[in-house]
Amino acid sequence: MTNPDRLTRIEKVLDYIHEHLDEPIHVLNLAEKSCWSRWQFQRVFGQATGLTVAQYIRELRLSNAAELLLSSKDRHVDIAIQCGFDSEISFSRAFKQMFNCTPGHYRQQGKRYGLRTPLQYRKPHTAQIDTPKAFTQIRLESRDDFQLHGINDWIRGPFSSAPDFIERVPRLWKQLEKQAHHIDSHTRPIGVVDTNDHPQHPDQMRYWVGYVDQPNKHFDSMQIPAQEYAVIPVHGKVVAIEQAVEWFIYQWLPDSNYLGVQGYELEIYEPNYDPNSSHSYMEYWLPIKPR
């Protein structure tokens, strides 16, 4: 069996799950639809997605419920039944485990955070890029406003007529590293891309690297407004970031219930991130709003 055959089987199972989330779904039935044994199916599903079947179904149901809490005035019990839970009690217990708050508190806050969206297959651009997961899951998060303290420069991004970000961005990170001796070693820097229109720099974006709420006389400061984001997980070398964002813009976003908006894009890296390692992980946060 070829790799495309395996992915096609998983995609068919995912389509079935997405269409029947409000109904009982059993792993054995999914395995039968995939033509694998139950053990084989669970193993292949985990390798392709990084999730167990039960975890994936539960998180999608709860994410749908969270969306309904924000977009409707339906009662909690009605939302629970609509999203495949057999009682309000079981729904509330599972909801609190995932979101660390009750459904009522989530609705009261009025912000999307921790929402999972359906997995989508993302074909790698080249054979050289190591993609440990064949499927990507976008997360939706809201973030309060915060102040960034660091250094910045004008760059030309990948969609510019003359891109220069490959040279300028690493230079900024190295400069920040030299000036960060006075910053707590446990505080991780982030990258921020200002995509707002700047008439004086029509073909450029302002790129920042710095620390959140760590004021210092050596750094410039910028206020990042509260914003809702789509969070793109990126596994692998630094070149994978551009490919993941391109996939998001051209494939995920047009078929979603959200619109991309101009604002501030965030680059959040795991500790000890190595741009040359295929085992590295970071998240790219792009500002969005509901359609």
Secondary structure, 3 states (H helix, E strand, C coil): CCHHHHHHHHHHHHHHHHHCCCCCCCHHHHHHHHCCCHHHHHHHHHHHHCCCHHHHHHHHHHHHHHHHHHHCCCCHHHHHHHCCCCCHHHHHHHHHHHHCCCHHHHHHHCCCCCEECCCEECCCCCCCCCCCCCEECCEEEEECCEEEEEEEEEECCCCCCCCCHHHHHHHHHHHHHHHHHHCCCCCCCEEEEECCCCCCCCCCEEEEEEEECCCCCCCEEEEECCEEEEEEEEECCCHHHHHHHHHHHHHHHHHCCEEECCCEEEEEECCCCCCCCCCCEEEEEEEEEEC
